[in-house]
Every structure is written in structure tokens, then in C-alpha cells.
């Protein structure tokens, strides 16, 4: 009760709170890029959405590809899309304490879909991996946050990744 009163008083006065002797977790590193890549069974690569990879950088620029022949498509997502992506990556990052994988059964045999995030400290995490383990969708962090992030990135890929993929 005393702690609540002290905190309430400090907040009411607008004073910053300093909590001592509490273990401090390192601040999560800023993300540099998010990449989704897919593989489609029984489909030509040029018609498989995300087959050559789709990467969005922190500044909102994206690159689709390159294909095996070296062709790629570059552009920039809209500011509102970038704001939402930053929000979702931030929410996801807050749930990744350790990088232990959790897996759930998947209903999509023959499909591969992977979402990777690269951080400014040089680390990378495979946030979502469908098809890496047969019959399973694996992820790190909180499922609901991974799923929202993956769905959002996939929606952006659907909007900006050209199908069929252009030849050189």
C-alpha cells in the first residue's frame, strides 16, 4: 500500500520513477528488415507468391527477389503501412525472451512459408516457419502476435510482390 502511494504521488507530481535493485532486461534491438519467403508445391516458381523472397526494410523500402535469373522488383510501402508494421514488429519483439520454438499442427502440406526478422545487433530470428517441419507451423514468441505480424507481412507481399514474377 505504501509503494502504491509513493508511485501515485510521484506520477501525480510528474516526477520520473526510478526503481532500483530490479533486474533490467536489455532493450530489444531495433529491427532492420522483415523477410517472408515461400515455396509452392506443383506450381512454377514465377507464379508462387513470395518464392523469391520479399523483404521490407525499416525505412519502408522493399525488394521482391531476386529470382534465379537476377530479376527483382523494388519500391516503398506507404507510411501508414510502415507505421503498422513497426507496431507489430515491436509487439512481437516484446514477447521473444528466449528463442525456443513452439509448434502447432498445420493443415497445409506441400507449402513452405517462413518469416525472418533481422535486428540491428546482427541477430536474426525465424519468427514463423510453416513447412520446415512436416505437418507443423513453428514460431517463437506469443502465437497471437506472431500470427498478426505474419498475416500483415503476407498482406503487404500480396500487394507488392508481382505474380507472375518478371523475367530479367
C-alpha positions as CSV (number, residue, x, y, z in Angstrom):
1,X,0.0,0.0,0.0
2,X,2.9,2.4,0.8
3,X,4.5,1.6,-2.6
4,X,1.3,2.4,-4.4
5,X,1.0,5.7,-2.5
6,X,4.6,6.6,-3.4
7,X,4.2,5.7,-7.0
8,X,0.9,7.6,-7.2
9,X,2.5,10.7,-5.6
10,X,5.4,10.7,-8.0
11,X,3.2,10.2,-11.0
12,X,0.9,13.0,-9.9
13,X,3.8,15.3,-9.5
14,X,5.2,14.4,-12.9
15,X,8.5,13.1,-11.4
16,X,10.3,10.3,-13.2
17,X,10.3,7.0,-11.3
18,X,13.5,5.2,-10.6
19,X,13.2,1.6,-9.5
20,X,16.5,0.3,-8.0
21,X,17.7,-3.2,-7.5
22,X,15.3,-4.5,-10.1
23,X,16.9,-6.6,-12.8
24,X,16.9,-4.8,-16.0
25,X,16.3,-6.6,-19.3
26,X,18.3,-5.4,-22.2
27,X,16.3,-3.2,-24.5
28,X,15.4,-5.1,-27.6
29,X,17.5,-4.2,-30.7
30,X,15.8,-2.2,-33.4
31,X,14.8,-4.3,-36.4
32,X,16.4,-3.8,-39.7
33,X,14.3,-5.9,-42.0
34,X,11.5,-8.4,-42.2
35,X,11.6,-11.1,-44.9
36,X,9.0,-13.6,-46.0
37,X,9.8,-16.4,-48.4
38,X,7.5,-19.2,-49.6
39,X,7.6,-22.3,-51.7
40,X,4.6,-23.8,-53.5
41,X,4.2,-27.4,-54.4
42,X,3.3,-28.2,-58.0
43,X,3.5,-24.5,-59.1
44,X,6.0,-22.8,-61.3
45,X,8.3,-20.5,-59.3
46,X,7.3,-17.4,-61.1
47,X,3.7,-17.9,-60.1
48,X,4.3,-18.7,-56.5
49,X,3.7,-15.6,-54.3
50,X,6.9,-14.9,-52.4
51,X,9.0,-17.7,-53.9
52,X,12.0,-15.4,-54.5
53,X,11.6,-13.7,-51.1
54,X,10.0,-10.4,-50.1
55,X,12.0,-8.1,-47.8
56,X,10.8,-4.9,-46.1
57,X,13.5,-2.7,-44.6
58,X,13.0,-0.4,-41.6
59,X,12.7,2.7,-43.8
60,X,9.8,1.1,-45.7
61,X,11.7,0.2,-48.9
62,X,11.1,-3.3,-50.2
63,X,12.7,-5.8,-52.5
64,X,11.0,-8.7,-54.1
65,X,13.5,-11.2,-55.3
66,X,16.0,-11.6,-56.8
67,X,14.9,-14.5,-58.9
68,X,17.4,-17.2,-60.1
69,X,17.9,-15.0,-63.2
70,X,18.7,-12.0,-61.1
71,X,15.4,-10.0,-61.7
72,X,14.0,-8.1,-58.8
73,X,11.3,-5.5,-58.0
74,X,12.0,-2.6,-55.7
75,X,9.7,0.0,-54.2
76,X,8.4,1.5,-51.0
77,X,5.3,0.7,-48.9
78,X,3.0,3.5,-47.7
79,X,3.8,5.4,-44.5
80,X,0.7,4.1,-42.7
81,X,1.7,0.5,-43.7
82,X,5.2,1.1,-42.3
83,X,3.8,2.5,-39.0
84,X,1.6,-0.6,-38.6
85,X,4.5,-2.9,-39.5
86,X,6.7,-1.2,-36.9
87,X,4.0,-1.5,-34.3
88,X,3.5,-5.3,-35.0
89,X,7.3,-6.0,-35.0
90,X,7.6,-4.1,-31.7
91,X,4.8,-6.2,-30.2
92,X,6.3,-9.4,-31.4
93,X,9.8,-8.4,-30.2
94,X,8.4,-7.8,-26.7
95,X,7.4,-11.5,-26.5
96,X,10.6,-13.0,-27.6
97,X,12.6,-13.6,-24.4
98,X,14.3,-16.8,-25.5
99,X,14.3,-18.2,-28.9
100,X,12.6,-21.5,-28.1
101,X,10.4,-22.8,-30.8
102,X,6.8,-23.8,-30.3
103,X,5.0,-25.8,-33.0
104,X,1.3,-26.5,-33.9
105,X,-0.2,-28.9,-36.3
106,X,-0.6,-27.4,-39.8
107,X,-3.2,-28.2,-42.5
108,X,-1.0,-27.1,-45.4
109,X,1.2,-29.9,-46.7
110,X,3.5,-29.1,-49.6
111,X,3.6,-25.3,-48.7
112,X,6.5,-23.6,-47.1
113,X,6.3,-20.1,-45.6
114,X,9.0,-18.5,-43.5
115,X,9.2,-15.1,-41.8
116,X,12.5,-13.9,-40.6
117,X,13.4,-10.7,-38.7
118,X,16.9,-9.2,-38.7
119,X,17.9,-6.9,-35.9
120,X,20.4,-4.0,-35.7
121,X,22.6,-6.0,-33.3
122,X,23.2,-8.6,-36.1
123,X,20.9,-11.2,-34.7
124,X,18.1,-12.8,-36.8
125,X,15.1,-14.8,-35.7
126,X,12.8,-17.1,-37.7
127,X,9.5,-15.8,-36.2
128,X,7.4,-18.2,-38.2
129,X,8.2,-21.4,-40.1
130,X,5.5,-23.4,-41.9
131,X,6.8,-26.5,-43.7
132,X,10.2,-26.5,-42.1
133,X,8.9,-29.5,-40.0
134,X,6.5,-31.7,-41.8
135,X,2.9,-31.0,-40.8
136,X,3.8,-28.3,-38.4
137,X,3.8,-24.5,-38.2
138,X,6.6,-23.4,-35.8
139,X,7.1,-20.0,-34.2
140,X,8.9,-18.1,-31.4
141,X,7.2,-15.6,-29.1
142,X,3.5,-15.3,-28.4
143,X,1.4,-17.0,-31.1
144,X,-1.2,-14.3,-31.5
145,X,1.5,-11.6,-32.1
146,X,3.5,-13.8,-34.5
147,X,0.3,-14.6,-36.4
148,X,-0.8,-11.0,-36.7
149,X,2.7,-9.9,-37.9
150,X,2.9,-12.8,-40.4
151,X,-0.5,-12.1,-41.7
152,X,0.3,-8.4,-42.1
153,X,3.6,-9.0,-43.9
154,X,1.9,-11.5,-46.1
155,X,-0.8,-8.9,-47.0
156,X,1.9,-6.5,-48.0
157,X,3.6,-9.1,-50.0
158,X,0.3,-9.8,-51.8
159,X,0.0,-6.2,-52.6
160,X,3.6,-5.5,-53.8
161,X,5.1,-8.8,-55.0
162,X,4.4,-9.3,-58.7
163,X,2.8,-12.6,-59.9
164,X,3.9,-13.8,-62.3
165,X,7.4,-12.7,-61.3
166,X,9.1,-10.7,-64.1
167,X,11.8,-12.1,-66.2
168,X,15.0,-10.1,-66.4
